[in-house]
Amino acid sequence: MKREVIKKPNHIILGSTGRNTGKTEFACHLIRQHAKAGPIYGVKVVCIDPAEGNCPRGGKGCEVCSSLNEDYEITQETEHHPGKDTSRMLMAGAHQVYFLKAKAHALENGLKALLEIIPDDALTICESNSLRKVLEPGLFLVIKNLEEEEIKDSCAEVIGYANKVIHFSNMGWDFNPGRVHIKNNHWVIRENASAIILAGGKSSRMGGVDKSLLPVADKTLISHIVTQLEGHFDEILIGANGPEKYTFLNKRVIPDIESGKGPLMGICSCLKASQNEVNFITACDIPQMNMKLIQHMINISANADMVIPKNHDKHEPLYAVYKNTVADKAEEILKNNGRRITDLLDHCKAEFVDIDQALWYKNLNTKEAYINYIKK
């Protein structure tokens, strides 16, 4: 039977591939950053499999886990002791800190007991790998020590769920904890990237009605998209030739360098204006922003010029990640009277990500599609 995972977007889980990753210090950074805004709860979880010995690290260990007589045990940290992870979180400013020790088969029950103690809407920072098997948090970050090749089993089981794998060396992390913040009481990452919304189409299949201004969820469609992207990117750009229409968004509007050359020109113009190397580009008629997919595409973009979703043989280049260097290739195509975005694939290295569009993807480029969407 498949285990049901508890969803808690106001929780963040910090895992690690091994020892000496600065995981607790990372947690303390987050506590210091956000404790002034409201109470932060700290949690450390140790999962014990008696079949493999009573120490998850192997060997005799510190005998803390071998003292567990019940299926699980929850203790509250009250001491200020710099040598204990839970104490360090408390000293960093956590409102309360708890230590959950649980036998592997009882981890879910231990979590449920812990959630009876912590307020339902409390922002919570958890140190654990195994906890990710029973809890889906707002963010799951895994820290890897670059000097260690091996990944411990508890991490190997769940690393595929990580929103981001952070590398640690003697110089520190390759990811700034300041990029983790709170949006609507959810933990989110502000990517070192730009989001670009292309709104320069003629809306011909909408009968000439500007689809970007159609009402969705008590907002214009483009406002609905901006709201979802806000807080996840360093900047949000609007690609459009009528900047006065979008002053209400308070975002930089980028006109085409040369009008009348279609969405490839919009991509080229916005990439040249972007302040970041990595850019997520979406059309203005896709109402649902799948942040997990977007984040995954950004994460795998290091060795590619473009990361494009695909469903079977259909590509979605207007919901994709582009490096700003793609602008030069697009400009070259346009100078040779090319118009198709897919022509970029002949000049750029692309990664493709399989998606199941039936679950979330909608494209509101006709009146019928729009009416069907807002009826739901």
C-alpha positions in Angstrom: 0.0 0.0 0.0 1.3 3.4 -0.9 2.1 5.6 2.0 0.0 8.9 2.2 2.3 11.9 2.5 1.3 14.8 4.7 1.5 18.1 2.9 2.8 21.1 4.9 3.9 24.0 2.7 4.7 26.1 5.8 7.5 23.5 6.6 10.9 23.3 5.1 13.1 20.2 5.3 16.9 20.3 5.2 18.5 17.1 4.2 22.1 16.1 3.5 24.1 13.5 1.6 26.4 12.9 4.5 28.2 14.6 7.4 29.9 18.0 7.5 27.6 19.9 5.2 26.8 22.9 7.4 23.1 21.8 7.5 22.4 23.0 11.0 24.2 26.3 10.3 22.0 26.7 7.2 18.9 26.1 9.4 20.2 28.7 11.8 20.7 31.3 9.0 17.0 30.8 8.1 15.9 31.1 11.7 17.8 34.4 12.1 16.5 35.7 8.9 12.8 35.1 9.6 12.4 34.9 13.4 11.6 38.7 13.6 8.6 38.2 11.3 7.0 35.6 13.6 7.8 32.5 15.6 9.9 29.8 13.9 9.8 26.3 15.1 12.8 24.0 14.8 12.7 20.2 14.5 15.5 17.6 14.3 14.4 14.1 13.3 16.4 10.9 13.6 14.9 7.8 12.1 16.2 4.4 13.4 15.9 1.0 11.8 16.6 -1.6 14.5 17.4 -4.1 11.7 20.5 -2.0 10.8 21.5 -1.2 14.4 20.4 1.6 16.7 22.6 4.3 15.3 21.6 5.8 11.9 25.3 6.8 11.4 26.6 3.3 12.0 28.7 1.9 14.8 28.0 2.5 18.5 27.4 6.1 18.0 26.5 8.5 20.8 24.0 6.1 22.4 21.2 8.8 22.1 19.2 6.6 19.7 19.9 3.3 21.5 18.0 4.8 24.5 14.8 4.7 22.6 12.5 2.2 24.1 9.2 3.2 22.5 8.3 3.5 18.8 9.0 7.2 18.9 10.0 9.9 21.4 9.6 13.7 21.3 11.6 15.9 23.5 11.7 19.7 23.7 15.1 21.4 23.7 15.5 23.9 26.6 19.3 24.1 26.9 21.7 26.5 25.2 24.6 24.2 24.3 26.6 25.1 21.2 27.5 21.4 20.7 23.9 20.3 20.1 22.1 20.9 16.8 18.8 21.5 18.6 20.4 23.9 21.0 22.0 25.8 18.1 18.6 26.3 16.5 17.2 27.6 19.8 20.1 29.9 20.3 19.6 31.3 16.7 16.1 32.5 17.7 13.7 29.6 17.2 10.6 29.9 19.3 10.6 26.3 20.2 12.8 23.3 19.1 11.8 19.6 19.2 13.8 16.4 18.7 11.9 13.5 17.3 13.5 10.0 17.5 11.4 7.3 15.7 11.8 3.8 14.6 11.5 3.5 10.9 8.1 1.8 10.9 6.7 4.5 13.3 8.0 7.6 11.7 4.6 8.7 10.3 3.0 8.2 13.8 5.8 10.2 15.4 5.3 13.0 12.9 1.6 13.1 13.5 2.3 13.3 17.3 4.7 16.2 16.7 2.2 18.0 14.5 -0.2 17.9 17.4 2.3 20.0 19.4 3.4 22.5 16.7 0.6 25.0 15.7 -0.9 24.0 12.3 0.2 27.3 10.5 3.6 27.7 12.3 6.6 28.2 10.1 8.8 25.2 10.8 12.4 24.2 9.8 13.2 20.5 10.0 16.5 18.7 9.8 16.0 15.2 8.3 16.3 13.1 5.2 13.8 10.3 6.2 11.1 12.8 7.1 10.6 13.6 3.4 9.1 10.1 3.0 6.1 11.0 5.1 6.0 14.8 4.8 5.8 17.0 1.6 7.1 20.4 2.7 7.0 23.8 0.9 10.7 23.2 0.2 13.1 20.2 0.5 16.7 21.3 0.2 19.6 18.8 0.2 23.1 19.8 1.0 26.0 17.9 -0.4 29.6 18.0 0.7 31.7 18.3 -2.5 34.5 16.4 -0.8 32.4 13.3 -0.3 31.3 11.1 -3.2 29.1 8.7 -1.3 25.4 9.5 -0.5 24.1 7.9 2.6 21.1 5.6 2.1 18.6 7.8 3.9 19.3 10.6 1.5 19.6 8.4 -1.6 16.0 7.4 -1.0 14.6 10.9 -1.2 17.1 13.1 -3.1 14.9 12.9 -6.2 12.3 15.0 -4.4 14.7 17.8 -3.7 13.7 21.3 -4.9 17.4 22.1 -5.0 20.7 20.3 -4.2 23.1 22.8 -2.6 26.9 22.2 -2.7 29.0 22.8 0.3 32.8 23.2 0.5 35.2 24.9 2.9 34.2 28.2 1.2 30.6 27.7 2.2 27.4 26.9 0.2 26.9 27.7 -3.5 23.4 28.9 -2.6 22.6 31.9 -0.4 20.1 31.1 2.4 18.8 34.6 1.8 17.1 33.3 -1.4 14.8 31.3 0.8 11.8 33.3 1.9 8.2 33.2 2.8 5.2 33.8 0.5 1.7 33.5 1.8 3.1 31.4 4.8 4.8 29.0 2.3 8.6 28.5 2.1 9.8 29.4 -1.4 13.0 30.1 -3.3 13.7 33.3 -5.1 15.6 32.1 -8.2 18.6 33.9 -9.5 16.7 34.3 -12.8 14.1 36.4 -14.6 10.6 35.5 -15.5 9.4 36.8 -18.9 5.7 37.0 -19.9 5.1 37.4 -23.6 2.0 39.5 -24.2 2.7 40.8 -27.7 0.3 38.5 -29.7 -2.6 39.7 -31.8 -5.2 37.4 -30.0 -6.7 36.6 -33.4 -8.2 33.4 -32.2 -9.9 35.3 -29.4 -11.7 37.5 -32.0 -9.3 40.4 -31.4 -9.9 40.6 -27.7 -6.7 41.0 -25.8 -6.4 37.7 -23.9 -3.8 39.0 -21.5 -6.5 41.3 -20.0 -9.3 38.7 -19.8 -10.7 38.3 -16.2 -9.4 35.2 -14.3 -9.9 34.8 -10.6 -10.9 38.4 -10.1 -7.8 39.7 -11.9 -6.7 40.1 -15.4 -5.1 37.0 -16.8 -1.7 38.6 -16.9 -2.0 39.8 -13.3 -3.0 36.2 -12.3 0.2 35.0 -13.9 2.4 37.7 -12.3 0.9 37.0 -8.8 2.0 33.3 -9.1 5.5 34.2 -10.3 6.1 37.0 -7.8 8.6 36.2 -5.2 10.1 33.3 -7.2 12.3 35.5 -9.5 14.7 38.4 -9.2 12.7 40.2 -11.8 9.6 39.8 -13.9 9.5 41.3 -17.4 6.5 41.8 -19.7 7.2 41.5 -23.5 4.7 43.8 -25.2 4.5 46.6 -27.8 1.9 48.5 -25.9 3.6 49.4 -22.6 0.9 51.8 -21.5 -1.6 48.9 -21.2 0.5 47.3 -18.5 1.4 50.2 -16.2 -0.9 48.7 -13.6 1.5 45.7 -13.2 4.5 48.0 -12.1 6.8 45.8 -14.1 9.3 46.7 -16.8 7.7 46.3 -20.3 10.1 45.4 -23.1 8.9 46.2 -26.7 10.1 44.3 -29.7 13.3 45.5 -31.2 11.5 45.3 -34.5 7.7 44.9 -34.6 5.8 42.4 -36.7 8.2 39.5 -36.4 6.3 37.3 -34.0 7.1 35.6 -30.7 10.7 34.8 -31.7 11.4 38.6 -31.8 9.7 38.9 -28.4 12.0 36.3 -27.0 15.0 37.9 -28.5 14.1 41.4 -27.3 13.4 40.3 -23.7 16.5 38.1 -23.4 18.6 41.1 -24.4 16.9 43.2 -21.8 17.0 40.6 -19.0 19.4 41.2 -16.1 20.0 37.4 -15.6 21.6 34.6 -17.5 18.7 32.2 -16.8 15.2 33.1 -17.9 11.8 31.4 -17.7 9.6 32.5 -20.6 5.8 31.9 -20.7 3.1 33.0 -23.0 0.4 35.2 -21.4 -2.4 32.7 -22.1 -1.2 29.9 -19.8 -3.0 30.6 -16.6 -1.4 27.9 -14.4 2.3 28.4 -13.3 3.6 25.0 -12.3 6.4 26.2 -10.0 7.8 22.7 -9.3 8.3 22.1 -13.1 9.7 25.6 -13.6 12.2 25.1 -10.7 13.2 21.7 -12.1 13.9 23.2 -15.5 16.0 25.9 -13.9 17.9 23.3 -11.9 18.9 21.3 -15.0 19.7 24.3 -17.2 23.4 24.5 -16.2 24.6 22.6 -19.3 21.9 23.6 -21.8 20.9 26.8 -23.7 17.2 25.8 -23.5 15.1 23.5 -21.3 11.7 22.8 -23.0 8.7 20.7 -21.7 7.3 18.2 -24.1 4.3 15.9 -24.1 4.9 13.0 -26.5 6.2 14.8 -29.6 4.7 18.2 -28.9 7.1 20.8 -27.5 6.1 23.8 -25.5 8.8 26.5 -26.3 6.5 29.2 -24.8 6.7 27.7 -21.3 10.5 27.1 -21.2 13.8 28.1 -19.7 16.2 30.1 -21.9 19.8 31.3 -21.3 20.3 34.9 -22.4 22.9 33.8 -25.0 20.0 32.4 -27.0 19.2 36.0 -28.0 22.2 36.0 -30.4 21.0 32.8 -32.1 17.4 34.2 -32.3 18.8 37.5 -33.8 20.7 35.5 -36.5 17.6 33.5 -37.4 15.4 36.7 -37.6 18.0 38.4 -39.8 17.6 35.5 -42.2 13.8 36.0 -42.2 13.2 33.0 -40.0 10.2 33.2 -37.6 9.9 29.9 -35.9 11.0 29.4 -32.4 11.7 25.8 -33.1 14.5 26.9 -35.5 16.5 27.6 -32.3 16.8 23.9 -31.8 19.2 23.8 -34.8 21.5 26.3 -33.2 21.2 25.7 -29.4 21.7 22.8 -27.0 18.3 21.8 -25.6 17.2 19.6 -22.8 13.6 18.2 -22.9 11.4 17.5 -19.9 8.5 15.1 -20.2 5.2 16.5 -18.7 1.7 15.2 -18.4 -0.3 18.1 -19.7 -3.6 16.6 -18.7 -2.8 17.3 -15.0 -2.4 21.1 -15.2 -1.5 22.6 -18.6 -4.1 24.8 -20.2 -3.6 27.2 -23.1 -6.3 29.8 -23.4 -5.9 30.9 -27.0 -9.5 30.5 -28.1 -12.8 31.8 -26.6 -14.0 28.2 -26.0 -10.8 27.3 -24.1 -11.2 30.5 -22.0 -14.9 29.9 -21.2 -14.2 26.2 -20.2 -11.4 27.3 -17.9 -13.2 29.9 -16.0 -16.3 27.6 -15.5 -14.2 25.3 -13.4 
